[in-house]
Amino acid sequence: MDKPLSQITRNEWIAFQWLDVTQMGDAERFMQRGFARTPDEAYQAMMEWEETAEERGVEEPEEEVIVQ
């Protein structure tokens, strides 16, 4: 599944590996969902989420939403 970086949710970013499949000339980065992350990878992805905030156009980190 390909998605623009701006449409990937925090939970998706943390749960799955994402490969950059942006084509030359694209105005926005497109990512392709890969395999589920290991717990260590998920922790690292959680830290990286905030690093991509500016590119996604988000000034504040999203709040964690827990669905029961």
C-alpha positions in Angstrom: 0.0 0.0 0.0 1.5 3.4 -1.0 0.6 6.5 1.0 1.8 10.1 1.1 3.9 10.7 4.2 1.3 13.2 5.4 -1.4 10.5 5.5 0.5 8.0 7.6 -0.7 7.9 11.2 1.6 7.7 14.2 0.4 4.2 15.0 1.0 3.0 11.4 4.5 4.6 11.4 5.4 2.8 14.6 3.8 -0.6 13.7 5.2 -1.0 10.2 8.4 -0.4 8.3 8.0 2.2 5.5 10.0 2.4 2.3 10.3 5.6 0.5 9.0 5.1 -3.1 8.9 8.8 -4.1 9.2 9.3 -7.8 11.2 12.2 -9.3 9.1 15.3 -9.6 6.7 14.3 -6.8 5.8 17.2 -4.6 5.4 14.9 -1.6 7.1 11.8 -0.3 5.3 8.6 -0.9 5.9 5.6 1.3 5.1 1.9 0.9 4.2 -0.2 3.9 6.5 -3.1 4.6 6.7 -5.7 7.3 5.6 -5.3 10.9 8.4 -3.8 13.1 10.1 -5.6 16.0 9.7 -4.1 19.4 13.2 -2.5 19.1 12.4 -1.1 15.7 9.0 0.2 16.9 10.7 2.1 19.7 13.2 3.7 17.3 10.3 4.6 14.9 8.5 6.3 17.8 11.5 8.5 18.2 11.8 9.2 14.4 8.1 10.2 14.2 8.8 13.6 15.7 11.8 14.0 13.3 9.3 13.8 10.4 6.8 16.3 11.9 8.0 19.3 9.9 7.8 17.4 6.6 4.3 16.2 7.4 3.3 19.8 8.3 2.7 19.1 11.9 3.9 21.4 14.6 2.8 19.4 17.7 3.2 15.7 18.1 0.0 13.8 17.8 -1.5 12.4 21.0 -1.6 8.7 21.5 -5.1 7.3 20.9 -6.0 4.0 22.6 -9.0 2.2 21.2 -10.6 -0.4 23.4 
